[in-house]
Amino acid sequence: MAASVFHRVRTGSKLGVQYNEEGQLIQVESREDEEQSVKLAEILELLLAAGYFRARIKGLSPFDKVVGGMTWCITTCNFDIDVDLLFQENSTIGQKM
């Protein structure tokens, strides 16, 4: 019987623990590389320079920092756009989309 390729973890990947809608524990694979970390640091530096100081909060995920910062930037630019900018921290992946 052949081994399943889905049970192997890629190099540079982390297995995170999350819960689905029913509250059941699921494992999620996320890949992080050096370029991704550098770009995140650059984005957070730009958000801090613009005045979005919530980017310093250690408890927020990188996704929440970036999307929250983008929402804050659009809101504070005082330019009228026809978009709903609802952002909630620690949302499920379905709510984030």
N, CA, C and O atoms as a CHARMM CRD file, in Angstrom:
* protein
*
  388
    1    1 MET  N      0.84900  -1.17000   0.00000 PROA 1      0.00000
    2    1 MET  CA     0.00000   0.00000   0.00000 PROA 1      0.00000
    3    1 MET  C      0.89500   1.23400   0.00000 PROA 1      0.00000
    4    1 MET  O      1.81600   1.33000   0.81100 PROA 1      0.00000
    5    2 ALA  N      0.63700   2.16700  -0.89000 PROA 2      0.00000
    6    2 ALA  CA     1.44900   3.37300  -1.03200 PROA 2      0.00000
    7    2 ALA  C      1.15700   4.34500   0.10700 PROA 2      0.00000
    8    2 ALA  O      0.03000   4.45200   0.59100 PROA 2      0.00000
    9    3 ALA  N      2.20200   5.04300   0.51400 PROA 3      0.00000
   10    3 ALA  CA     2.04900   6.04100   1.57400 PROA 3      0.00000
   11    3 ALA  C      1.34000   7.27600   1.01900 PROA 3      0.00000
   12    3 ALA  O      1.54800   7.66000  -0.13200 PROA 3      0.00000
   13    4 SER  N      0.52900   7.87100   1.82500 PROA 4      0.00000
   14    4 SER  CA    -0.19900   9.06400   1.40600 PROA 4      0.00000
   15    4 SER  C      0.71800  10.28200   1.47200 PROA 4      0.00000
   16    4 SER  O      1.43900  10.46700   2.45200 PROA 4      0.00000
   17    5 VAL  N      0.69200  11.10300   0.44000 PROA 5      0.00000
   18    5 VAL  CA     1.51000  12.31700   0.42200 PROA 5      0.00000
   19    5 VAL  C      0.88600  13.41900   1.27100 PROA 5      0.00000
   20    5 VAL  O      1.54700  14.41300   1.56800 PROA 5      0.00000
   21    6 PHE  N     -0.35900  13.26100   1.66100 PROA 6      0.00000
   22    6 PHE  CA    -1.04300  14.30100   2.40800 PROA 6      0.00000
   23    6 PHE  C     -0.70000  14.29900   3.89500 PROA 6      0.00000
   24    6 PHE  O     -1.05500  15.23600   4.60900 PROA 6      0.00000
   25    7 HSD  N     -0.02900  13.28400   4.35900 PROA 7      0.00000
   26    7 HSD  CA     0.32800  13.22700   5.77300 PROA 7      0.00000
   27    7 HSD  C      1.71300  13.79700   6.03200 PROA 7      0.00000
   28    7 HSD  O      2.11900  13.91700   7.18800 PROA 7      0.00000
   29    8 ARG  N      2.44900  14.15200   4.97700 PROA 8      0.00000
   30    8 ARG  CA     3.78500  14.72200   5.15400 PROA 8      0.00000
   31    8 ARG  C      3.68900  16.23900   5.23700 PROA 8      0.00000
   32    8 ARG  O      2.88000  16.85900   4.54600 PROA 8      0.00000
   33    9 VAL  N      4.50500  16.81700   6.07200 PROA 9      0.00000
   34    9 VAL  CA     4.54700  18.27100   6.21600 PROA 9      0.00000
   35    9 VAL  C      5.68600  18.79900   5.36100 PROA 9      0.00000
   36    9 VAL  O      6.79200  18.25800   5.39800 PROA 9      0.00000
   37   10 ARG  N      5.42800  19.84700   4.59500 PROA 10     0.00000
   38   10 ARG  CA     6.46300  20.44800   3.76300 PROA 10     0.00000
   39   10 ARG  C      7.50500  21.15500   4.61800 PROA 10     0.00000
   40   10 ARG  O      7.22200  21.57400   5.74000 PROA 10     0.00000
   41   11 THR  N      8.70500  21.28400   4.08000 PROA 11     0.00000
   42   11 THR  CA     9.75300  22.01700   4.76400 PROA 11     0.00000
   43   11 THR  C      9.34900  23.48000   4.87600 PROA 11     0.00000
   44   11 THR  O      8.86300  24.07100   3.91100 PROA 11     0.00000
   45   12 GLY  N      9.54700  24.06100   6.04600 PROA 12     0.00000
   46   12 GLY  CA     9.18100  25.46000   6.25300 PROA 12     0.00000
   47   12 GLY  C      7.71400  25.65200   6.58900 PROA 12     0.00000
   48   12 GLY  O      7.24400  26.78700   6.67400 PROA 12     0.00000
   49   13 SER  N      6.98300  24.56100   6.78100 PROA 13     0.00000
   50   13 SER  CA     5.55700  24.65100   7.09800 PROA 13     0.00000
   51   13 SER  C      5.34600  24.46100   8.58700 PROA 13     0.00000
   52   13 SER  O      6.14300  23.81700   9.26900 PROA 13     0.00000
   53   14 LYS  N      4.27400  25.02500   9.07200 PROA 14     0.00000
   54   14 LYS  CA     3.87300  24.82800  10.45700 PROA 14     0.00000
   55   14 LYS  C      2.46100  24.27800  10.46100 PROA 14     0.00000
   56   14 LYS  O      1.63400  24.64900   9.62800 PROA 14     0.00000
   57   15 LEU  N      2.19500  23.40100  11.39200 PROA 15     0.00000
   58   15 LEU  CA     0.83100  22.91700  11.55600 PROA 15     0.00000
   59   15 LEU  C      0.19400  23.70500  12.68800 PROA 15     0.00000
   60   15 LEU  O      0.64400  23.64400  13.83200 PROA 15     0.00000
   61   16 GLY  N     -0.83400  24.42800  12.36400 PROA 16     0.00000
   62   16 GLY  CA    -1.55300  25.19500  13.35900 PROA 16     0.00000
   63   16 GLY  C     -2.82500  24.47400  13.73900 PROA 16     0.00000
   64   16 GLY  O     -3.32700  23.64200  12.98300 PROA 16     0.00000
   65   17 VAL  N     -3.34100  24.78700  14.89500 PROA 17     0.00000
   66   17 VAL  CA    -4.56700  24.15500  15.36200 PROA 17     0.00000
   67   17 VAL  C     -5.68700  25.18500  15.28500 PROA 17     0.00000
   68   17 VAL  O     -5.56300  26.28900  15.81500 PROA 17     0.00000
   69   18 GLN  N     -6.77300  24.81900  14.62700 PROA 18     0.00000
   70   18 GLN  CA    -7.95100  25.67400  14.53700 PROA 18     0.00000
   71   18 GLN  C     -9.18900  24.80800  14.71700 PROA 18     0.00000
   72   18 GLN  O     -9.11800  23.57900  14.70200 PROA 18     0.00000
   73   19 TYR  N    -10.32300  25.47800  14.88600 PROA 19     0.00000
   74   19 TYR  CA   -11.59000  24.78300  15.06700 PROA 19     0.00000
   75   19 TYR  C    -12.51200  25.10000  13.90200 PROA 19     0.00000
   76   19 TYR  O    -12.53400  26.22800  13.40800 PROA 19     0.00000
   77   20 ASN  N    -13.27400  24.10200  13.46200 PROA 20     0.00000
   78   20 ASN  CA   -14.24400  24.34200  12.39000 PROA 20     0.00000
   79   20 ASN  C    -15.54900  24.85100  12.99400 PROA 20     0.00000
   80   20 ASN  O    -15.63100  25.09700  14.19700 PROA 20     0.00000
   81   21 GLU  N    -16.57200  25.00600  12.14600 PROA 21     0.00000
   82   21 GLU  CA   -17.84100  25.57300  12.59000 PROA 21     0.00000
   83   21 GLU  C    -18.52400  24.74000  13.66900 PROA 21     0.00000
   84   21 GLU  O    -19.26300  25.27700  14.49400 PROA 21     0.00000
   85   22 GLU  N    -18.28200  23.43400  13.66500 PROA 22     0.00000
   86   22 GLU  CA   -18.90100  22.55600  14.65700 PROA 22     0.00000
   87   22 GLU  C    -18.09500  22.48600  15.94600 PROA 22     0.00000
   88   22 GLU  O    -18.48800  21.78400  16.87700 PROA 22     0.00000
   89   23 GLY  N    -16.97300  23.20200  16.01900 PROA 23     0.00000
   90   23 GLY  CA   -16.14400  23.18600  17.21100 PROA 23     0.00000
   91   23 GLY  C    -15.16200  22.03700  17.25700 PROA 23     0.00000
   92   23 GLY  O    -14.51700  21.81700  18.28100 PROA 23     0.00000
   93   24 GLN  N    -15.03600  21.29700  16.16300 PROA 24     0.00000
   94   24 GLN  CA   -14.10300  20.17800  16.11800 PROA 24     0.00000
   95   24 GLN  C    -12.70500  20.68200  15.79300 PROA 24     0.00000
   96   24 GLN  O    -12.53200  21.61300  15.00600 PROA 24     0.00000
   97   25 LEU  N    -11.71600  20.05700  16.40700 PROA 25     0.00000
   98   25 LEU  CA   -10.32400  20.43500  16.22200 PROA 25     0.00000
   99   25 LEU  C     -9.83100  20.00000  14.84900 PROA 25     0.00000
  100   25 LEU  O     -9.99600  18.83900  14.47200 PROA 25     0.00000
  101   26 ILE  N     -9.22600  20.91700  14.09700 PROA 26     0.00000
  102   26 ILE  CA    -8.64200  20.58400  12.79900 PROA 26     0.00000
  103   26 ILE  C     -7.22800  21.14300  12.74700 PROA 26     0.00000
  104   26 ILE  O     -6.92500  22.14100  13.40200 PROA 26     0.00000
  105   27 GLN  N     -6.35800  20.49700  11.96400 PROA 27     0.00000
  106   27 GLN  CA    -4.99500  20.97800  11.79000 PROA 27     0.00000
  107   27 GLN  C     -4.90000  21.70900  10.46500 PROA 27     0.00000
  108   27 GLN  O     -5.42000  21.25200   9.44700 PROA 27     0.00000
  109   28 VAL  N     -4.23100  22.84200  10.49200 PROA 28     0.00000
  110   28 VAL  CA    -4.09400  23.66900   9.30500 PROA 28     0.00000
  111   28 VAL  C     -2.61400  23.87900   9.03500 PROA 28     0.00000
  112   28 VAL  O     -1.85500  24.23500   9.93700 PROA 28     0.00000
  113   29 GLU  N     -2.20600  23.65700   7.79100 PROA 29     0.00000
  114   29 GLU  CA    -0.80800  23.86100   7.42000 PROA 29     0.00000
  115   29 GLU  C     -0.62600  25.27700   6.89900 PROA 29     0.00000
  116   29 GLU  O     -1.38600  25.73200   6.04500 PROA 29     0.00000
  117   30 SER  N      0.37000  25.96500   7.40500 PROA 30     0.00000
  118   30 SER  CA     0.68700  27.29700   6.89300 PROA 30     0.00000
  119   30 SER  C      2.17500  27.35000   6.58600 PROA 30     0.00000
  120   30 SER  O      2.99900  26.86100   7.35800 PROA 30     0.00000
  121   31 ARG  N      2.50700  27.95100   5.44600 PROA 31     0.00000
  122   31 ARG  CA     3.90700  28.04400   5.03500 PROA 31     0.00000
  123   31 ARG  C      4.40000  29.45900   5.25400 PROA 31     0.00000
  124   31 ARG  O      3.72300  30.42700   4.90700 PROA 31     0.00000
  125   32 GLU  N      5.57300  29.57100   5.82600 PROA 32     0.00000
  126   32 GLU  CA     6.19400  30.86800   6.02400 PROA 32     0.00000
  127   32 GLU  C      7.60100  30.79900   5.45400 PROA 32     0.00000
  128   32 GLU  O      8.34900  29.86600   5.74400 PROA 32     0.00000
  129   33 ASP  N      7.95800  31.77600   4.65200 PROA 33     0.00000
  130   33 ASP  CA     9.31500  31.82900   4.14400 PROA 33     0.00000
  131   33 ASP  C      9.92300  33.18500   4.48100 PROA 33     0.00000
  132   33 ASP  O      9.24000  34.06900   4.99900 PROA 33     0.00000
  133   34 GLU  N     11.19300  33.34000   4.18800 PROA 34     0.00000
  134   34 GLU  CA    11.90700  34.56100   4.55000 PROA 34     0.00000
  135   34 GLU  C     11.33900  35.78500   3.83800 PROA 34     0.00000
  136   34 GLU  O     11.18400  36.84100   4.45100 PROA 34     0.00000
  137   35 GLU  N     11.02800  35.65400   2.55700 PROA 35     0.00000
  138   35 GLU  CA    10.49500  36.78700   1.79300 PROA 35     0.00000
  139   35 GLU  C      9.15600  37.25300   2.36200 PROA 35     0.00000
  140   35 GLU  O      8.88500  38.45100   2.43800 PROA 35     0.00000
  141   36 GLN  N      8.32900  36.29700   2.75700 PROA 36     0.00000
  142   36 GLN  CA     7.02700  36.63000   3.33300 PROA 36     0.00000
  143   36 GLN  C      7.20300  37.41400   4.63600 PROA 36     0.00000
  144   36 GLN  O      6.47500  38.37600   4.88300 PROA 36     0.00000
  145   37 SER  N      8.15400  37.01200   5.46200 PROA 37     0.00000
  146   37 SER  CA     8.41000  37.71700   6.71800 PROA 37     0.00000
  147   37 SER  C      8.94100  39.12200   6.47400 PROA 37     0.00000
  148   37 SER  O      8.57500  40.05600   7.18800 PROA 37     0.00000
  149   38 VAL  N      9.81000  39.28000   5.46200 PROA 38     0.00000
  150   38 VAL  CA    10.36100  40.59800   5.12700 PROA 38     0.00000
  151   38 VAL  C      9.25000  41.52000   4.64200 PROA 38     0.00000
  152   38 VAL  O      9.18000  42.67600   5.05800 PROA 38     0.00000
  153   39 LYS  N      8.38000  41.02100   3.76500 PROA 39     0.00000
  154   39 LYS  CA     7.27600  41.84200   3.24200 PROA 39     0.00000
  155   39 LYS  C      6.30700  42.23600   4.35000 PROA 39     0.00000
  156   39 LYS  O      5.82100  43.36700   4.37500 PROA 39     0.00000
  157   40 LEU  N      6.02100  41.31300   5.26700 PROA 40     0.00000
  158   40 LEU  CA     5.14100  41.63900   6.39100 PROA 40     0.00000
  159   40 LEU  C      5.75600  42.75000   7.23300 PROA 40     0.00000
  160   40 LEU  O      5.06000  43.68600   7.62600 PROA 40     0.00000
  161   41 ALA  N      7.05500  42.65700   7.51300 PROA 41     0.00000
  162   41 ALA  CA     7.73000  43.69500   8.29600 PROA 41     0.00000
  163   41 ALA  C      7.66400  45.04500   7.58200 PROA 41     0.00000
  164   41 ALA  O      7.45400  46.07300   8.22600 PROA 41     0.00000
  165   42 GLU  N      7.84200  45.05200   6.25900 PROA 42     0.00000
  166   42 GLU  CA     7.76100  46.29600   5.48700 PROA 42     0.00000
  167   42 GLU  C      6.35500  46.89700   5.55000 PROA 42     0.00000
  168   42 GLU  O      6.19800  48.10600   5.72500 PROA 42     0.00000
  169   43 ILE  N      5.34500  46.05300   5.40800 PROA 43     0.00000
  170   43 ILE  CA     3.95300  46.52300   5.45400 PROA 43     0.00000
  171   43 ILE  C      3.63100  47.09700   6.82900 PROA 43     0.00000
  172   43 ILE  O      3.03000  48.16600   6.93500 PROA 43     0.00000
  173   44 LEU  N      4.03400  46.38300   7.88600 PROA 44     0.00000
  174   44 LEU  CA     3.76000  46.86400   9.23900 PROA 44     0.00000
  175   44 LEU  C      4.50200  48.16700   9.52100 PROA 44     0.00000
  176   44 LEU  O      3.97600  49.03900  10.21300 PROA 44     0.00000
  177   45 GLU  N      5.71100  48.30700   8.99900 PROA 45     0.00000
  178   45 GLU  CA     6.46800  49.55000   9.15600 PROA 45     0.00000
  179   45 GLU  C      5.74400  50.72100   8.47800 PROA 45     0.00000
  180   45 GLU  O      5.68200  51.82000   9.02900 PROA 45     0.00000
  181   46 LEU  N      5.20100  50.47800   7.28300 PROA 46     0.00000
  182   46 LEU  CA     4.44200  51.52000   6.58200 PROA 46     0.00000
  183   46 LEU  C      3.16900  51.89200   7.34000 PROA 46     0.00000
  184   46 LEU  O      2.81400  53.06800   7.42600 PROA 46     0.00000
  185   47 LEU  N      2.48700  50.89100   7.88600 PROA 47     0.00000
  186   47 LEU  CA     1.26900  51.17100   8.65000 PROA 47     0.00000
  187   47 LEU  C      1.57600  51.97400   9.91000 PROA 47     0.00000
  188   47 LEU  O      0.83400  52.88900  10.26700 PROA 47     0.00000
  189   48 LEU  N      2.67800  51.62500  10.58400 PROA 48     0.00000
  190   48 LEU  CA     3.08000  52.38700  11.77000 PROA 48     0.00000
  191   48 LEU  C      3.44400  53.82400  11.41100 PROA 48     0.00000
  192   48 LEU  O      3.09300  54.75400  12.13600 PROA 48     0.00000
  193   49 ALA  N      4.14800  54.00600  10.29400 PROA 49     0.00000
  194   49 ALA  CA     4.52700  55.35000   9.85200 PROA 49     0.00000
  195   49 ALA  C      3.29200  56.18900   9.51200 PROA 49     0.00000
  196   49 ALA  O      3.29600  57.41000   9.66900 PROA 49     0.00000
  197   50 ALA  N      2.23700  55.51600   9.04500 PROA 50     0.00000
  198   50 ALA  CA     0.99900  56.22300   8.70500 PROA 50     0.00000
  199   50 ALA  C      0.17900  56.55900   9.94300 PROA 50     0.00000
  200   50 ALA  O     -0.72900  57.38800   9.87900 PROA 50     0.00000
  201   51 GLY  N      0.49400  55.91800  11.08100 PROA 51     0.00000
  202   51 GLY  CA    -0.22800  56.20600  12.31400 PROA 51     0.00000
  203   51 GLY  C     -1.09500  55.07500  12.82300 PROA 51     0.00000
  204   51 GLY  O     -1.82700  55.25500  13.79500 PROA 51     0.00000
  205   52 TYR  N     -1.03300  53.91700  12.19500 PROA 52     0.00000
  206   52 TYR  CA    -1.83400  52.77000  12.64200 PROA 52     0.00000
  207   52 TYR  C     -1.02800  51.99100  13.68900 PROA 52     0.00000
  208   52 TYR  O     -0.28500  51.07000  13.35000 PROA 52     0.00000
  209   53 PHE  N     -1.18000  52.36400  14.94900 PROA 53     0.00000
  210   53 PHE  CA    -0.36100  51.80400  16.01400 PROA 53     0.00000
  211   53 PHE  C     -0.84700  50.44700  16.51400 PROA 53     0.00000
  212   53 PHE  O     -0.16400  49.80300  17.31000 PROA 53     0.00000
  213   54 ARG  N     -2.01200  50.00800  16.05900 PROA 54     0.00000
  214   54 ARG  CA    -2.48200  48.66700  16.42700 PROA 54     0.00000
  215   54 ARG  C     -1.62300  47.58200  15.77800 PROA 54     0.00000
  216   54 ARG  O     -1.71300  46.41400  16.15400 PROA 54     0.00000
  217   55 ALA  N     -0.79300  47.96000  14.80900 PROA 55     0.00000
  218   55 ALA  CA     0.10500  46.99600  14.17200 PROA 55     0.00000
  219   55 ALA  C      1.16700  46.49800  15.14700 PROA 55     0.00000
  220   55 ALA  O      1.83600  45.50100  14.87400 PROA 55     0.00000
  221   56 ARG  N      1.32800  47.17500  16.27600 PROA 56     0.00000
  222   56 ARG  CA     2.30200  46.75500  17.29800 PROA 56     0.00000
  223   56 ARG  C      1.74400  45.71400  18.26000 PROA 56     0.00000
  224   56 ARG  O      2.50900  45.10500  19.00800 PROA 56     0.00000
  225   57 ILE  N      0.45700  45.49700  18.26100 PROA 57     0.00000
  226   57 ILE  CA    -0.16800  44.58300  19.22200 PROA 57     0.00000
  227   57 ILE  C      0.24600  43.14900  18.90300 PROA 57     0.00000
  228   57 ILE  O     -0.01800  42.64300  17.81200 PROA 57     0.00000
  229   58 LYS  N      0.89500  42.50500  19.86300 PROA 58     0.00000
  230   58 LYS  CA     1.43000  41.15200  19.64800 PROA 58     0.00000
  231   58 LYS  C      0.33200  40.09700  19.54300 PROA 58     0.00000
  232   58 LYS  O      0.53100  39.06900  18.89700 PROA 58     0.00000
  233   59 GLY  N     -0.81200  40.33100  20.16000 PROA 59     0.00000
  234   59 GLY  CA    -1.88000  39.34300  20.17400 PROA 59     0.00000
  235   59 GLY  C     -2.64800  39.21000  18.86800 PROA 59     0.00000
  236   59 GLY  O     -3.39700  38.25000  18.69200 PROA 59     0.00000
  237   60 LEU  N     -2.47700  40.15800  17.94500 PROA 60     0.00000
  238   60 LEU  CA    -3.19200  40.10500  16.66700 PROA 60     0.00000
  239   60 LEU  C     -2.40600  39.28100  15.65900 PROA 60     0.00000
  240   60 LEU  O     -1.17500  39.30200  15.64500 PROA 60     0.00000
  241   61 SER  N     -3.12300  38.56400  14.82900 PROA 61     0.00000
  242   61 SER  CA    -2.46800  37.79800  13.76500 PROA 61     0.00000
  243   61 SER  C     -1.98400  38.75800  12.68100 PROA 61     0.00000
  244   61 SER  O     -2.50300  39.86800  12.56600 PROA 61     0.00000
  245   62 PRO  N     -0.99800  38.34500  11.88600 PROA 62     0.00000
  246   62 PRO  CA    -0.54900  39.20400  10.77900 PROA 62     0.00000
  247   62 PRO  C     -1.69100  39.58800   9.84100 PROA 62     0.00000
  248   62 PRO  O     -1.74400  40.72000   9.35900 PROA 62     0.00000
  249   63 PHE  N     -2.60300  38.65300   9.57900 PROA 63     0.00000
  250   63 PHE  CA    -3.75400  38.94000   8.72200 PROA 63     0.00000
  251   63 PHE  C     -4.59000  40.07300   9.31000 PROA 63     0.00000
  252   63 PHE  O     -4.96400  41.00700   8.60000 PROA 63     0.00000
  253   64 ASP  N     -4.88200  39.98800  10.61100 PROA 64     0.00000
  254   64 ASP  CA    -5.69300  41.01500  11.26600 PROA 64     0.00000
  255   64 ASP  C     -4.98900  42.36700  11.26500 PROA 64     0.00000
  256   64 ASP  O     -5.63500  43.40500  11.11500 PROA 64     0.00000
  257   65 LYS  N     -3.66300  42.36000  11.43200 PROA 65     0.00000
  258   65 LYS  CA    -2.91100  43.62300  11.41200 PROA 65     0.00000
  259   65 LYS  C     -2.97200  44.27900  10.04200 PROA 65     0.00000
  260   65 LYS  O     -3.21300  45.48200   9.94000 PROA 65     0.00000
  261   66 VAL  N     -2.75600  43.49700   8.98700 PROA 66     0.00000
  262   66 VAL  CA    -2.71700  44.06200   7.63500 PROA 66     0.00000
  263   66 VAL  C     -4.10700  44.50100   7.18400 PROA 66     0.00000
  264   66 VAL  O     -4.27000  45.62000   6.69700 PROA 66     0.00000
  265   67 VAL  N     -5.10300  43.64300   7.33700 PROA 67     0.00000
  266   67 VAL  CA    -6.45500  43.99500   6.89800 PROA 67     0.00000
  267   67 VAL  C     -7.02300  45.12300   7.76100 PROA 67     0.00000
  268   67 VAL  O     -7.68400  46.02500   7.24400 PROA 67     0.00000
  269   68 GLY  N     -6.77300  45.07800   9.05800 PROA 68     0.00000
  270   68 GLY  CA    -7.20800  46.16500   9.92500 PROA 68     0.00000
  271   68 GLY  C     -6.53700  47.47600   9.55100 PROA 68     0.00000
  272   68 GLY  O     -7.17300  48.53000   9.56600 PROA 68     0.00000
  273   69 GLY  N     -5.25200  47.41300   9.21300 PROA 69     0.00000
  274   69 GLY  CA    -4.52600  48.60600   8.78600 PROA 69     0.00000
  275   69 GLY  C     -5.04000  49.15600   7.47200 PROA 69     0.00000
  276   69 GLY  O     -5.15300  50.37100   7.30400 PROA 69     0.00000
  277   70 MET  N     -5.35100  48.27000   6.53900 PROA 70     0.00000
  278   70 MET  CA    -5.90900  48.71800   5.25700 PROA 70     0.00000
  279   70 MET  C     -7.26400  49.38100   5.46800 PROA 70     0.00000
  280   70 MET  O     -7.55400  50.42000   4.87400 PROA 70     0.00000
  281   71 THR  N     -8.08700  48.78200   6.31100 PROA 71     0.00000
  282   71 THR  CA    -9.40400  49.34700   6.61000 PROA 71     0.00000
  283   71 THR  C     -9.25700  50.71300   7.27100 PROA 71     0.00000
  284   71 THR  O     -9.97000  51.65700   6.93100 PROA 71     0.00000
  285   72 TRP  N     -8.32700  50.80900   8.21600 PROA 72     0.00000
  286   72 TRP  CA    -8.07400  52.08100   8.89600 PROA 72     0.00000
  287   72 TRP  C     -7.60600  53.14600   7.90600 PROA 72     0.00000
  288   72 TRP  O     -8.06800  54.28600   7.95300 PROA 72     0.00000
  289   73 CYS  N     -6.69100  52.77700   7.01200 PROA 73     0.00000
  290   73 CYS  CA    -6.17400  53.73400   6.01800 PROA 73     0.00000
  291   73 CYS  C     -7.28800  54.25700   5.11400 PROA 73     0.00000
  292   73 CYS  O     -7.37400  55.45800   4.86200 PROA 73     0.00000
  293   74 ILE  N     -8.13100  53.36200   4.63300 PROA 74     0.00000
  294   74 ILE  CA    -9.22400  53.77400   3.74700 PROA 74     0.00000
  295   74 ILE  C    -10.20900  54.66300   4.50100 PROA 74     0.00000
  296   74 ILE  O    -10.70000  55.65400   3.96100 PROA 74     0.00000
  297   75 THR  N    -10.49200  54.30300   5.74600 PROA 75     0.00000
  298   75 THR  CA   -11.43600  55.07900   6.54600 PROA 75     0.00000
  299   75 THR  C    -10.90300  56.47700   6.84700 PROA 75     0.00000
  300   75 THR  O    -11.65400  57.45000   6.78800 PROA 75     0.00000
  301   76 THR  N     -9.62300  56.58600   7.16600 PROA 76     0.00000
  302   76 THR  CA    -9.06500  57.88500   7.54900 PROA 76     0.00000
  303   76 THR  C     -8.69900  58.77000   6.36200 PROA 76     0.00000
  304   76 THR  O     -8.38500  59.94400   6.55800 PROA 76     0.00000
  305   77 CYS  N     -8.72800  58.25100   5.15200 PROA 77     0.00000
  306   77 CYS  CA    -8.37000  59.09600   4.00700 PROA 77     0.00000
  307   77 CYS  C     -9.49600  60.06300   3.64300 PROA 77     0.00000
  308   77 CYS  O     -9.29100  60.96100   2.82600 PROA 77     0.00000
  309   78 ASN  N    -10.68200  59.89500   4.23400 PROA 78     0.00000
  310   78 ASN  CA   -11.82400  60.79200   4.00900 PROA 78     0.00000
  311   78 ASN  C    -12.17700  60.94900   2.53600 PROA 78     0.00000
  312   78 ASN  O    -12.51200  62.04400   2.08400 PROA 78     0.00000
  313   79 PHE  N    -12.10300  59.88400   1.81500 PROA 79     0.00000
  314   79 PHE  CA   -12.48400  59.87300   0.40700 PROA 79     0.00000
  315   79 PHE  C    -13.70600  58.98500   0.29100 PROA 79     0.00000
  316   79 PHE  O    -13.68800  57.85100   0.77000 PROA 79     0.00000
  317   80 ASP  N    -14.75500  59.46600  -0.32800 PROA 80     0.00000
  318   80 ASP  CA   -15.99900  58.71000  -0.42700 PROA 80     0.00000
  319   80 ASP  C    -15.86000  57.54700  -1.39600 PROA 80     0.00000
  320   80 ASP  O    -15.53400  57.72600  -2.57000 PROA 80     0.00000
  321   81 ILE  N    -16.11900  56.34200  -0.87400 PROA 81     0.00000
  322   81 ILE  CA   -16.17900  55.14600  -1.71500 PROA 81     0.00000
  323   81 ILE  C    -17.42500  54.37400  -1.32300 PROA 81     0.00000
  324   81 ILE  O    -17.90700  54.49200  -0.19700 PROA 81     0.00000
  325   82 ASP  N    -17.93500  53.60000  -2.23200 PROA 82     0.00000
  326   82 ASP  CA   -19.16500  52.85300  -1.99900 PROA 82     0.00000
  327   82 ASP  C    -18.82600  51.40600  -1.66400 PROA 82     0.00000
  328   82 ASP  O    -19.03200  50.50500  -2.47800 PROA 82     0.00000
  329   83 VAL  N    -18.29700  51.19000  -0.43900 PROA 83     0.00000
  330   83 VAL  CA   -17.88100  49.86100  -0.00500 PROA 83     0.00000
  331   83 VAL  C    -18.23700  49.70600   1.46700 PROA 83     0.00000
  332   83 VAL  O    -18.18900  50.67400   2.22700 PROA 83     0.00000
  333   84 ASP  N    -18.59200  48.49900   1.86700 PROA 84     0.00000
  334   84 ASP  CA   -18.84400  48.20300   3.27000 PROA 84     0.00000
  335   84 ASP  C    -17.52900  47.75400   3.89300 PROA 84     0.00000
  336   84 ASP  O    -16.97700  46.73200   3.48500 PROA 84     0.00000
  337   85 LEU  N    -17.01300  48.49700   4.87600 PROA 85     0.00000
  338   85 LEU  CA   -15.71800  48.20300   5.47900 PROA 85     0.00000
  339   85 LEU  C    -15.88400  47.60300   6.86800 PROA 85     0.00000
  340   85 LEU  O    -15.40400  48.17100   7.84900 PROA 85     0.00000
  341   86 LEU  N    -16.54200  46.48800   6.96000 PROA 86     0.00000
  342   86 LEU  CA   -16.71200  45.81000   8.23500 PROA 86     0.00000
  343   86 LEU  C    -15.48000  44.96600   8.51100 PROA 86     0.00000
  344   86 LEU  O    -15.11900  44.11600   7.69600 PROA 86     0.00000
  345   87 PHE  N    -14.83200  45.18600   9.64000 PROA 87     0.00000
  346   87 PHE  CA   -13.66700  44.39800  10.03600 PROA 87     0.00000
  347   87 PHE  C    -13.81700  44.01300  11.49100 PROA 87     0.00000
  348   87 PHE  O    -14.06100  44.86800  12.34200 PROA 87     0.00000
  349   88 GLN  N    -13.67300  42.72900  11.78300 PROA 88     0.00000
  350   88 GLN  CA   -13.73200  42.24000  13.15100 PROA 88     0.00000
  351   88 GLN  C    -12.49100  41.40800  13.40600 PROA 88     0.00000
  352   88 GLN  O    -12.12200  40.56300  12.59000 PROA 88     0.00000
  353   89 GLU  N    -11.84300  41.64800  14.54500 PROA 89     0.00000
  354   89 GLU  CA   -10.66200  40.87900  14.89900 PROA 89     0.00000
  355   89 GLU  C    -11.05000  39.44500  15.22600 PROA 89     0.00000
  356   89 GLU  O    -12.16600  39.17600  15.67100 PROA 89     0.00000
  357   90 ASN  N    -10.11700  38.53100  14.99900 PROA 90     0.00000
  358   90 ASN  CA   -10.25600  37.11600  15.35400 PROA 90     0.00000
  359   90 ASN  C    -11.50100  36.48100  14.74400 PROA 90     0.00000
  360   90 ASN  O    -12.19500  35.71000  15.40700 PROA 90     0.00000
  361   91 SER  N    -11.78400  36.80300  13.48500 PROA 91     0.00000
  362   91 SER  CA   -12.92100  36.22500  12.77600 PROA 91     0.00000
  363   91 SER  C    -12.55600  34.83900  12.25900 PROA 91     0.00000
  364   91 SER  O    -11.38000  34.48300  12.18200 PROA 91     0.00000
  365   92 THR  N    -13.57300  34.06300  11.90800 PROA 92     0.00000
  366   92 THR  CA   -13.31700  32.78500  11.25100 PROA 92     0.00000
  367   92 THR  C    -12.88900  33.06100   9.81800 PROA 92     0.00000
  368   92 THR  O    -13.07200  34.17200   9.32300 PROA 92     0.00000
  369   93 ILE  N    -12.32900  32.07900   9.15400 PROA 93     0.00000
  370   93 ILE  CA   -11.85200  32.28200   7.78600 PROA 93     0.00000
  371   93 ILE  C    -13.01300  32.62700   6.85600 PROA 93     0.00000
  372   93 ILE  O    -12.83200  33.39900   5.91400 PROA 93     0.00000
  373   94 GLY  N    -14.18500  32.07800   7.09700 PROA 94     0.00000
  374   94 GLY  CA   -15.35600  32.40700   6.28700 PROA 94     0.00000
  375   94 GLY  C    -15.76500  33.86200   6.44900 PROA 94     0.00000
  376   94 GLY  O    -16.13200  34.51700   5.47400 PROA 94     0.00000
  377   95 GLN  N    -15.70200  34.37200   7.67800 PROA 95     0.00000
  378   95 GLN  CA   -16.03000  35.77300   7.91900 PROA 95     0.00000
  379   95 GLN  C    -14.97700  36.69200   7.32000 PROA 95     0.00000
  380   95 GLN  O    -15.30100  37.78800   6.86300 PROA 95     0.00000
  381   96 LYS  N    -13.71300  36.25900   7.31600 PROA 96     0.00000
  382   96 LYS  CA   -12.63900  37.07900   6.76300 PROA 96     0.00000
  383   96 LYS  C    -12.78900  37.25200   5.26600 PROA 96     0.00000
  384   96 LYS  O    -12.43800  38.29800   4.72000 PROA 96     0.00000
  385   97 MET  N    -13.31000  36.22700   4.59500 PROA 97     0.00000
  386   97 MET  CA   -13.47400  36.32400   3.14700 PROA 97     0.00000
  387   97 MET  C    -14.66800  37.17300   2.82900 PROA 97     0.00000
  388   97 MET  O    -14.98200  37.38200   1.65800 PROA 97     0.00000
